[in-house]
Amino acid sequence: MSSTPPVDIEFNDLYNPVLSDLQRGAMEYAAANEPTLALEPILAEAAQQTQLSDFGPADFRERLAVLIQSIAEDHTLGPLGRLSMHADLVRYAANRLRLFALLERHPEIHEVELSAPLIIVGLPRSGTTHLVNLIASDPRLRSMPYWESREPVAVPGEVADARLVRCREAHAMGDAMLPLLKAMHDMTAEHVHEEIELQAVDFSTYIPEWLAYVPRWRDYYLAHDQRPHYQFLRTALQAVQFQRPGPVRWILKSPQHLEQLGPLIETFPDATVAITHRDPISVIASAATMLAYGDRIRRTEMSPQRLGAYWAERVEQLLRSCTRDRHLLPAAQSIDVLFHEFMADNIGMVARIYEVAGLELSATDRQHFERYMAENPRNKHGRISYQLERDLGLDVTALSQRFDFYYKRFGVRCEHV
């Protein structure tokens, strides 16, 4: 592992962004080609792309309509933000068409075995990505790379790596457009990603909250029982497993599960669940700053303080749900992973998770983990200097008091004392 100290990165232009020529060009292109965000045109475009027509159960239409209305109400979302949201909605609809076509051709998918998955649950920016990718280096486990999460159903007749190539191209463009993003959330086409992308195919996730200001959607999503959509997730995972067979024991992860522990364990009753816990102040600083950086190309007005306030509230919702429902996870199938303990001993923490999961940790497994850590050191693309008060309008003392219930419940170490 390199001993070179990470480069320190500080954002001084979140309110008045200094744009690159590439960023300006992309925004100008989007302004000249802004799509119509409406339900029927989105579904028609997906049908034209796939040459399919069966979207499965029609209840998704109401969810998609609410989401589209919510996006329309985000008045400072600019042309590139709307173009990106439109592309995502068409992609989800196309993935839905392909999934139901695959299920129609192969009803045996519903019988595909998914055995005792390991599921990482925790706040965004709390080490979940590092933990899931670390464990996924164990070849005994099945994981879902980013390219597969974006297009979970192969296009009939395409070459085997077509989805990977498309994902690499999209990722390269994103890297060029927002080059500092990888210092906050390093993601390659091959990295393990979240199964939340599969739930997005059923149009019921909190993903839109990361891309637009959509309180209407948030409230609608939270007001509805998510168990049907977790069952949809299970079916989608079976479809992925059917197309690309491998170990039947999965390693999964998603922050959204924090507020859906009941639906999660009902859907995967034999799962081992590892919940990561980190100082929520650090999480809010990281998440809101990351989104504020991306807003320079998404928005017509910059609102870092609104992001700070929104994600302080949203993180509190996630943590109160987790605190309320933690008892729903069987003690013999769950473990709490404190961030400071995980950072102090990555492999030692994995060993503790494996003990709960009934997995033996061999010398070969340790070699896989050590190789992954050597190739992916923390802060490998730079270390961000977060300014909570200056950039996000947040008071550390007030936040510490706000999250005192969480610190005490799980023994989380405050990183901002």
N, C-alpha and C positions, 0 to 999 in steps of 0.2 A: 504494500500500500504506500502511495506517495506521501512523503512528509512535507511537501510544499504547502505552506499555509494558504487557505482559500482567499480569493480576491473579495474584498469588501465592496458591496454594492449598495448605494443609497439613492433613492428616488427623490429628485428635487423638482420634478415637473409634473406631478400627478394632477395638479389643478390647471396648468397651462402646458400641455404636452408639446415637446419638440418632436415633430414627425419626420420620419425618413421619406425619401422619394418613393420608396416602395409602398409605404403606408398611405401616402397621399394618392398614389396611383390607384391602389385598391379601393380607396374610398370614393374616388371619382368614378371608377368603373361601376361600383355598386349603385351610386346615385343615378347613373345612366341606365341601369338595368334592374332597378328595384322591382321585385315580383309582387304580385297581389297575394296578400296573406288571407286566404279564405279556404274554407273546408273543401268545397267541391273541386276547385282547381288543384289543390294539393293532392287529393285522392286521384284525380284524373291524371296528373303528371306521374304519380307512382304507378298507376295502371299502365300508362303508355310505356314507361321504362321497362316494366317487367312482362308486359303482354299477359297480365293476369287480372282477374276481376273479383276473386273471393277474398274479402277481408276478414272472414270469420265472423263471430258474434258482433252484432251492430252496436252494442252498448258503448264501444270505444268512441263513437261519433260525438256523443255528448261531451266526453272528456276532451276530445280534440277541439271541439267548438269553444269550450270554456278557455282552453289554453290559448287559442287564437285570439279570442276577445281580450284576454289578459295582456298579450303581447301588444295588441293595438292600443291599449291604455297606457303603455309605457311611452310617453310622448317625447322623451329625449333619446330614445333608441334610434340611432342613425341608420342610414341606408345599408351600411355593411353589416350592422347588427341584425337588421331585418332579413337581409339576404342570407346570412348564416343561419338564422332561426328557420327560415323557409327551407333551406337545404336539409337541415336536420329533420324537419317534419316530413319532408318527402322521403328521406332515407328511412325513417321509422316506418312509414306507410308501406314503402317497397319491401322492407324486411318482413313486415306483417304478411303481405301478400305471398312472399316466397315461403314463409314458415307454414302457412295454412295449406299451400300447395304441396309442400313436402309431407305434412301430416296426412293429407288426403291420399298421396301415393304410398305412404308407408305408415299405416295405423299402428304397426308394431312398435313404433317409437314410444308409445305410451307405456310400454312394458320394459323399456331400457332401465337397467339398474343404476341407481345413484346411491352409493353406500357411505354412510357416516361421514359426511363432509366436514372439513375444518373450515369454519367461517370466522373471518376477522371482522370485528365490529368496532367502530370508534369514530370520534370526531374527525372531520377532514383536517389534514395537516397535523395529525397526531402520531404519525409513524406507521399508519396502516399500509401505505403503499410499499414502504421498505420491508415491512414484516411479511406481506403476502408474496412479494417477489423473492425474498430470502427463502421462505418455506417452499415456494414453487420450484426452486432449484433442486428439490428432492424428486428424482424421477419416479418415485412410487406414487406421486400425486398428480392429478389432472388439473390443469389450470386453463384459463382463457386469455390469450394474448389480446392486445389492443386491436389488432387487425381483425380478429375473429369477433370481438365484441361489436365492432362497427358494422360488420356484415356477417351475421351468424349463420346465414344459409347460403351455400354456394350457388352460383348461377349455373344452371345446367349447360354443359358444353364448353365452359371456360377452362383455361389451363389452370393447373392446381394452385399456382401462387398468384393469381390475378388479384385476389382480395388483399394480399400482403403488399403487392406492388402499388395498388391504389392508396393504401393506408400510408405507405412510405412517402409517396408523392404529396399527399395531403399534409403529412407531418412536416415534411421539408418546407413546404410553403408556410405553414404556421410558425416554424422555427425562424424563418427569414423575416416574417412579419413582426413577430414579438420575440426577439432573440434573448431577452432576459427572463422569459417565462421558465426556461428550463432550470434556472437557479432556484426557483420556488417549487416547481413540480416537473421533475425530469421524467419524460415519457417517450419511449420509442415504440415503433410498430410492434416490436416483439415483447415488450414488457407486459406483465400481467395486468389486466384492467378489471373494472368492476362489473359485476353482473347486473348492475342497475341499468346498463345499456339494453339488456334484454327486457327489463320491465318497461323501458321507454317504448318498446314496440307495442305495448299494451296501453301506452299513453297514460301512465300513472306512476310518476316518480317526482322527486324534488329537483331533478336536473335543470328544469327551466329557471329555477331560482338563481342558478349560477350564470345564466346567460342574459337575463333581463330582469327588470323590476316588475314582478308579477304577483303582488299580494292576493289578488283575486284567485289565481291558480293555487297558491299556497293554501289558502283557507278552504278551497274546494277539495284539494287533495287530502288535507288533514281531517276533513269532515266525513270522509268515506272509509269504510272498512277495506283494508288493503289485502285481506286474505285471498280474495279471488285473483289478485294480481301477483301474489306470491305463488299461487298455484300455476299461473301462467308462466312465471319464472321457472318453475320446476320442469314444466313441459318443454320450454325453450332450451333448458340445459340438456334434457334428454335428446332433443333434436341435434344439438351440437355434438353430444357424445356419439350419437348414431352416425353422423357424417364423418367424424374423425375419431375413431375408437382409440381408447387408451385406458389407463387405470380408471376404475369406477369410483375411486375416492377422490373427491374434488377439494381444492383449496380455493375458497371464495372470499370476497371482502366487499363491504360497502358501508359508508357512514350512515346512509339512510336507515339501515337496520336498527340504529340506536333508538328510534322512535317507533319501531315495528317489531319489538322482541317477541310479542305474542304471535303474530302471523308468521314470523321467521321460524320459531321452534315448532309451531303446529305443522308447518310445511315440511320441515326437516327435523323430525323428532329424534333422530339418532345422531344429530350433529354435535360436534364439539365447537363451542363458541368461545373465542378469545376476544375480550373487550379491552381495547387500548384506552388509557386514561392519560391525558396531558393537561397542563394548565390551560384553561379555556382562553385566558388572555392572550397567550401565544398563538393559539389557534385563530382567534379573531384577527389579530394583527396580521398574520400570514395570509389568511383567506381574503380579507378585505383589501389588503395591499395588492395581492395578486390580481384581484378583479379590477381594482382601480387602474392598474397598469394596462390591462387588456381593454379597458373602456376608452382608451385614446383612439382606438379605431372603431369601436362599437357605437359611441355616443356623440351627440351634438353638444352636450354639456357634461362637464365632469363633476361628480358628486361623491368624493371619497368619504365625506362625513356621513352621508346617507348610507353608504355601504357599511361603515363602521357601526352605525346604529342598528341597521337591519340585521347584520350578522351577530351582533351582541344579543339581540332578541332571539334570533333563530337558534343560536348555539344554546341559549338557556332553554328553549323549548326541547331541543334534542336531549339535553342532560336531565331535565326534569322527567322526561318520558323514560329515559334509561333508569334513573333512580327509582321511579315508581314501579317499573316492570322487571327490574333485575331479578327478582325472586322467581319469575316465570321460567328462568333457565335452570335446569337441574344442576345441583351443586357438583355432581360427579361428571358433568359434561361441560363445565364452564370454568373460565379462569379470568381474573382481572390482571391486565398487563400495564403496570405503571411505566410511564415514558422514561423516567430517569433510571429505572432499573433496566429497562430494555436497552437504552443507550450505553449503559455501563457494561453490559454483557449480553450482546446480541444472541450468541449461540446458547448461553446459559438460559436465556428466556425461552428460546425455541425448545430446549430440552424440557422445560417445565410444561410447555404447551403439549409436547409430544407425550409426556407422562399422562396427562389428562386424556389425551386422544388414544392412548394405548398403542403408540408407535415406538418402536425401538430406534434409538439414535446411535447409529454405528459410526465407526471411524471414517468410512466412505462418505456418509452423510455430512459429517463435519467438514470434510474436504470440499464438498459441493458448496457449503455455506461460506467457508473461508474464501473460496474462489470468487463467489458472487460479491462478497464484501470488498475484496481487493479490487475488483473491477468497477465497483460502484461506491466509492467512499462518500461519506456525508459532505455536503457542500462542494462537490466536485466541480460545479459550474459557478461557484461564487457563493458568498454569504451575504444575505440581505440584512441591512440595518433598518429595522422597523421603527417608525415614529408614530406612536399611538395618538398622542395629544396633538402634535403638529399636523399630521396628515389625516387622521381619522376622527379627531375631536373627541377622543375617549379618555376618561380619567381612570388611571390605574387603581387608585384607592377605592373609587366607587365600584369598579368592576370586581375587585377582590371581595368586597362586601357582598356584591350581588351573587357571586358564585361560592360563597362560604359553605352553602349546603352541600355542594359537590366535593369541595376539598375535604370536608369532614367525613362524608359518606365513604369515600374511596381512598383516603390517604394520599391525595394528589399533592405533589410538591409545587408550590407557587414559584414561578420563575421570574417574578417581577418585584420581589421584596427589596 
